[in-house]
Amino acid sequence: MAERDDTLTEILVGGLVLAAAAGFFFYAVTSAGGLGTPGGYRLEASFRSAEGIGVGTEVRLAGVRIGTVTAMELNPETFLADTTFTVSDDVILPDDSAIAIASEGLLGGNFVEVIPGGSPFNLEPGDAILDTQSSVSLLTLLMRFVSGEGGE
């Protein structure tokens, strides 16, 4: 009888472990943007350096997630990182908007930040944002500080 109780306990504990693992997996996929942005329209931008971002990186406006990076590739003619991303259908961006790679902090991750412009004309699906700001390497900043190249 004791052997049957041990088997039942092992089955219950195994089921709980599997349920917890499934919950962690679902959380990881949804928080990393793995399920994609439902709907949305596609925009493009080219960066001199796209260091710190990749497919699945959040696109934010005023700190609010509005989309996701969906593709990145090196353009062999311009040597720029061509980036494609989606933006939620309910966010209409002026055609003079800018885009930058920003950091959440010293130890945080990077995200793509949209800075809206003031044009009366809007970006259409498939348009490119021309005003881009690439990521800034923390190592480069530290080296400038140490060597005294503060731009004084």
Rosetta blueprint (number, residue, H / E / L):
1 M L
2 A H
3 E H
4 R H
5 D H
6 D H
7 T H
8 L H
9 T H
10 E H
11 I H
12 L H
13 V H
14 G H
15 G H
16 L H
17 V H
18 L H
19 A H
20 A H
21 A H
22 A H
23 G H
24 F H
25 F H
26 F H
27 Y H
28 A H
29 V H
30 T H
31 S H
32 A L
33 G L
34 G L
35 L L
36 G L
37 T L
38 P L
39 G L
40 G L
41 Y E
42 R E
43 L E
44 E E
45 A E
46 S E
47 F E
48 R L
49 S L
50 A L
51 E L
52 G L
53 I L
54 G L
55 V L
56 G L
57 T L
58 E E
59 V E
60 R E
61 L E
62 A L
63 G L
64 V E
65 R E
66 I E
67 G E
68 T E
69 V E
70 T E
71 A E
72 M E
73 E E
74 L E
75 N L
76 P L
77 E L
78 T L
79 F L
80 L L
81 A E
82 D E
83 T E
84 T E
85 F E
86 T E
87 V E
88 S L
89 D L
90 D L
91 V L
92 I L
93 L L
94 P E
95 D L
96 D L
97 S L
98 A E
99 I E
100 A E
101 I E
102 A E
103 S E
104 E L
105 G L
106 L L
107 L L
108 G L
109 G L
110 N E
111 F E
112 V E
113 E E
114 V E
115 I E
116 P L
117 G L
118 G L
119 S L
120 P L
121 F L
122 N E
123 L L
124 E L
125 P L
126 G L
127 D L
128 A E
129 I E
130 L L
131 D E
132 T E
133 Q E
134 S L
135 S L
136 V L
137 S L
138 L H
139 L H
140 T H
141 L H
142 L H
143 M H
144 R H
145 F H
146 V H
147 S H
148 G L
149 E L
150 G L
151 G L
152 E L
